Amino acid sequence: MTEPAASIRDLMARHRRIAFDSNVLIYLLEHNGARAEAVASVLDAMDQSGGTGVLASLGVTEVLAGPARHNDPVGFEMLAAALRDLGFTNPVLD
């Protein structure tokens, strides 16, 4: 991780809601080394501070596209459950 832990805490102190892009969550869910560790650090800080994560509906689709494309219903359901467990909100598009 390139950012010191203090800077992540500072980020969470200034922002109660953090928007995530799908690729960041894919790093985490696919256990992509240092990138996954960095994402996990942000999620831990968010959890400790009571912050909220936001993922657009399109982002959910992008995360689930891999297992869907490979006709992997088990992988699809596992990723869907992992996304639900993160407790992110999904903004409603009017």
GUVO-168176 format. One record per residue (C-alpha): x, y, z; residue in three letters; chain. Coordinates in steps of 0.2 Angstrom, whole numbers, plus 2048, in hexadecimal, padded with zeros to 3 digits. Example, Ala and Ser with C-alpha at 12.3 -4.5 7.8 and 13.67 -1.06 7.14 Angstrom:
px; py; pz; aa; ch
83E; 7EA; 827; ALA; A
844; 7FB; 824; SER; A
# end
This chain:
px; py; pz; aa; ch
800; 800; 800; MET; A
807; 811; 7FB; THR; A
7FC; 81C; 807; GLU; A
801; 81C; 819; PRO; A
7F3; 816; 825; ALA; A
7F1; 828; 82C; ALA; A
7EC; 82F; 81B; SER; A
7DE; 821; 819; ILE; A
7D8; 826; 82A; ARG; A
7D8; 839; 825; ASP; A
7CF; 835; 815; LEU; A
7C1; 82C; 81F; MET; A
7C0; 83A; 82C; ALA; A
7BD; 846; 81D; ARG; A
7B1; 83B; 813; HIS; A
7A3; 830; 81B; ARG; A
79F; 829; 80A; ARG; A
7AC; 821; 7FE; ILE; A
7A7; 81C; 7EC; ALA; A
7B0; 80D; 7E5; PHE; A
7B3; 809; 7D3; ASP; A
7B0; 7F7; 7CE; SER; A
7C3; 7F3; 7CA; ASN; A
7C8; 7F7; 7DC; VAL; A
7BC; 7EA; 7E2; LEU; A
7C1; 7DE; 7D5; ILE; A
7D3; 7E0; 7DC; TYR; A
7CD; 7DB; 7ED; LEU; A
7C1; 7CD; 7E8; LEU; A
7CE; 7C5; 7DD; GLU; A
7DC; 7C7; 7EB; HIS; A
7E7; 7D2; 7E0; ASN; A
7F6; 7D4; 7EB; GLY; A
7FB; 7E5; 7F1; ALA; A
7EC; 7ED; 7E8; ARG; A
7E0; 7E2; 7F2; ALA; A
7E9; 7E6; 802; GLU; A
7E7; 7F9; 7FE; ALA; A
7D4; 7F7; 7FB; VAL; A
7D3; 7EC; 80B; ALA; A
7DB; 7FA; 815; SER; A
7CF; 807; 80F; VAL; A
7C0; 7FC; 812; LEU; A
7C7; 7F8; 824; ASP; A
7C8; 80B; 827; ALA; A
7B7; 80E; 820; MET; A
7B0; 801; 82C; ASP; A
7B9; 807; 83B; GLN; A
7B3; 819; 838; SER; A
7A1; 815; 834; GLY; A
7A3; 81B; 822; GLY; A
798; 814; 813; THR; A
79E; 80D; 803; GLY; A
795; 810; 7F3; VAL; A
795; 806; 7E3; LEU; A
78C; 80B; 7D3; ALA; A
780; 7FE; 7CC; SER; A
78B; 7FD; 7BD; LEU; A
799; 7F9; 7C8; GLY; A
790; 7EA; 7CF; VAL; A
78D; 7E4; 7BE; THR; A
79F; 7E6; 7B9; GLU; A
7A5; 7DC; 7C8; VAL; A
799; 7CE; 7C5; LEU; A
79C; 7CE; 7B2; ALA; A
7AB; 7C2; 7B3; GLY; A
7A2; 7B3; 7BB; PRO; A
793; 7B7; 7B0; ALA; A
79D; 7B7; 7A0; ARG; A
7A5; 7A6; 7A5; HIS; A
795; 79E; 7AA; ASN; A
79A; 79C; 7BC; ASP; A
78A; 79D; 7C6; PRO; A
794; 798; 7D6; VAL; A
7A1; 7A6; 7D4; GLY; A
793; 7B2; 7CF; PHE; A
78A; 7AF; 7DF; GLU; A
79A; 7AF; 7EA; MET; A
79E; 7C0; 7E3; LEU; A
78D; 7C7; 7E5; ALA; A
78D; 7C1; 7F7; ALA; A
79E; 7C9; 7FA; ALA; A
797; 7DA; 7F3; LEU; A
788; 7D9; 7FE; ARG; A
793; 7D5; 80D; ASP; A
79C; 7E5; 80A; LEU; A
78C; 7EF; 80E; GLY; A
78E; 7FC; 800; PHE; A
780; 807; 7FB; THR; A
77B; 807; 7E9; ASN; A
775; 818; 7E3; PRO; A
764; 819; 7DB; VAL; A
764; 81F; 7C9; LEU; A
755; 829; 7C5; ASP; A
# end
